[in-house]
């Protein structure tokens, strides 16, 4: 069994950096303790070892495809979905009364991280089912809940999110799928939805589609969009009846080839019934209340692939002899036996880069998950604060793992040289798989606009202020450790610099020059996410120092020194790149704004 | 026909920035003029439109594979190879007496660029045949020349370079393929070679392998390696006789799936005859005399893919409506019709980034090709100078297109959103194809070591001094144009900064701390190649200004303004990144050097 993650690292982050024990003191989680969570995570790891990882390559080599109106997936998927459900993966974070286990989202993230690292084709199926069930539970009628949710939690029925349409990718305001009101209070749905992950396959008896559509005559734009449950088969007293939802195809893709991406056609025969969730025209709002969680999930998936790629390339580097170390005279001795490639500085650089990205990114994903828990279940008076922290971190939590995770995997592939490009080795699969994560659930461009135009400015900059406060608390803790002071000071300096950057950008918004304000949002994202992950690394450095003093957690000295070393690497090799980015953002040339002349 | 390149850009660079006319004044090229070259390039473009581009997707979707001991390639490949040969693509740059056309290498690069942009699966077949023929012509006996070269130039026989072995990837000093001397002056070859591009297929009657091997008893390391011609079939008076060269397999790859990557086994029955080229033990030197050309070729291929990806994403951005422009109040009007995505600043940024990388990279590839011509055929007294310029630019010319080209293609894919990830669109193919270019002919790590440890220091820094001189000449020309002064000054500042960086790095070499000296060679490569391409952009800016004044070349104002705008973009969005890189190189933490502790 090749390694695809390090359970010690998950434990280090979950229990120590992000203090799971403290989360578990919240009343909602009273029945859980650290030991019971660890038992659950170990069970997920065993399941992933035994069921997910062994079919990872095969799912890519024999991809999902469409034949005779059906989506054909890997034959083992059904068993995997049922076992996932039994392990509590679908309803784990739900209320007891809804059939859930009331696990923290932080733990939910950890379980999915393990599964994603083992086989990123699979967790999307249960993750989307969970997301769809959650929407029904939060906003649906009791009848909808009773009819759909139990079968979804059990994994018998799949759930999906149907947003995208052929003419409207990122632009949800342009969706045209229409809902026609019927006398009985239901709706007839008509329209096309594409890129529907997990949209159909032979291993679930039914599919519960959560469909964004426009009630006939609704206002234009995002304020005229409603949310419907549209099942593939309508449950009736006589059993399941076809609901005129046609599977029109499966998109063939560069990666995640074991995960179906469906084209669905609703109401071709005017017989597709939809059930309104909540109130008319408020569908996008409902959908977006779940969006933080969904976007954390994308970040988690991306960073899980980076973890798997790191461990695969590390294993190769530890086993592959090649070349020789350079002697003091600048030459090499051909009579010496070849060294392992892990001894070459550039290979070590590529390994540390991967480690810095995946561990820092995983810490960020867990940080956001913790804020999600605290915003929902924390002390009443703190929830608003944690909601703002969650809101500002979400676009970064979604984007850093996708963008920097891709760079990490790229370095992992490079370590294998020509073998990295060959199908016999797994790195090329990770390289292809991770590419979608910068597109899922709002592209990097969309996330960057969200960060700069909404999150930074919301509540008059309050979220940013709170985030800076959290960072300063970490800096305080780090300043107590002489070895960390240098890095604490670096982080402090960059927080100050960020304020200067915003001080030069925000006036454009105030002047109504919004396109100018947002032109370099993508650069700001790269800049700010480097800062946020530097903060995560400083937290991890503090944790490592504390554990090395107290001995808590039984980590080896080598392990803790590895954390500290990687923190140093991140501050030395990644944080300085902010210098270039800040200079880019200070440019006053407006080169990317639309001009009269054609420049392309 | 989708666009995959802009012939105006090729003409702008070849004729104006790099002054083809001046190259053609050299005696060797007396029979050619700009018009005849343009006719040839147009013919190559027509051929690429008609034969190469139409089968590009199909070559990927039905990849090369191995069956019953044979390599099966696209059925149209044979015709393509024959037509390529007829167009002068194989022997074009060779001497008349060897069956060539005495075309400049600069023109050879331009022809291959066109073909690579149309279908990067194909030009490697003829390019390697050309490289193998060139080695025989330079160093082989008259008998070898007469026997092999004419059939190679005609495309009837393929040629390969057999360097890599399973146990020795980048480390040629460890190759073990052995040559046993025979009484008749030939050798029996025995060994395994892998990753042999174009190593076997059904469309050539014979293959001429140029094999690096160790004569029995030769010294260890690179000084004991000899070069042999080992044909698949030995030409005899009775025709072609099998030469015990077995095709053991074809590596399946993530990209370039229409281009075979062969595993060859020599002498399994002790009956594989090899013919020594030149003197024993000097094989690696011969091979490396061709290496500048080979590495320019890799750079050319990478940048051609970036060109094709740019044009594909540009076309999409010009046709796809999506979203709305931001109003002065920061909102969008949903009643407005959607705008084309090319009007969004971030899409424009991604397009300019691609344009800046591919045009700057193409200029660099042509610059190095020109130095190659001048080093071989220029005035005698200048050849040494141009050889040094070629030597120092080669690792950058190979690396920038691979590394930044990959980033360019990545941005092209992102412009298409979810469609970019789908097999129905070509971007994902470019994304997969270009990944190998950072590995071919010496990985980025190897190129970076070559640049910093050999090229920067050679002849006491003379090559660097010459390069700085060339850059300063461009700065002088730019200073005459008020609009360019700012960029000229920026380039000048960075040249100075480079000297400071080297001033802090070189003492490590002087002290014998070579591993420390070279630890960040990869960062130096990124830094220095950004500078070198900034120089190319300043040259292009000077050209554009001059042409806009003189009207020469009949370029439209929009075209020339597009060049100037992209130059500004490169200086504004890419050059500042050097600030971060220089800070990284100034670190004194030695984090990537081997330590006693395990950090991974």
Interface residues (C-beta under 8 A of the other chain):
Chain A: X164 X167 X168 X169 X170 X171 X173 X174 X194 X195 X220 X221 X222 X223 X251 X252 X253 X254 X255 X261 X314 X321 X322 X323 X324 X325 X326 X327 X328 X329 X330 X332 X334 X335 X338 X342 X343 X344 X345 X346 X347 X348 X349 X351 X352 X355 X406 X410 X413 X414 X417 X418 X419 X420 X421 X422 X423 X424 X428 X431 X432 X435 X436 X438 X439 X443 X444 X445 X448 X449 X453 X509 X512 X513 X514 X515 X518 X519 X520 X521 X522 X523 X558 X561 X562 X565 X566 X568 X569 X572 X573 X576 X577 X578 X579 X580 X581 X583 X584 X587 X589 X591 X592 X593 X594 X597 X598 X599 X600
Chain B: X164 X167 X168 X169 X170 X171 X173 X174 X194 X195 X220 X221 X222 X223 X251 X252 X253 X254 X255 X261 X314 X321 X322 X323 X324 X325 X326 X327 X328 X329 X330 X332 X334 X335 X338 X342 X343 X344 X345 X346 X347 X348 X349 X351 X352 X355 X406 X410 X413 X414 X417 X418 X419 X420 X421 X422 X423 X424 X428 X431 X432 X435 X436 X438 X439 X443 X444 X445 X448 X449 X453 X509 X512 X513 X514 X515 X518 X519 X520 X521 X522 X523 X558 X561 X562 X565 X566 X568 X569 X572 X573 X576 X577 X578 X579 X580 X581 X583 X584 X587 X589 X591 X592 X593 X594 X597 X598 X599 X600
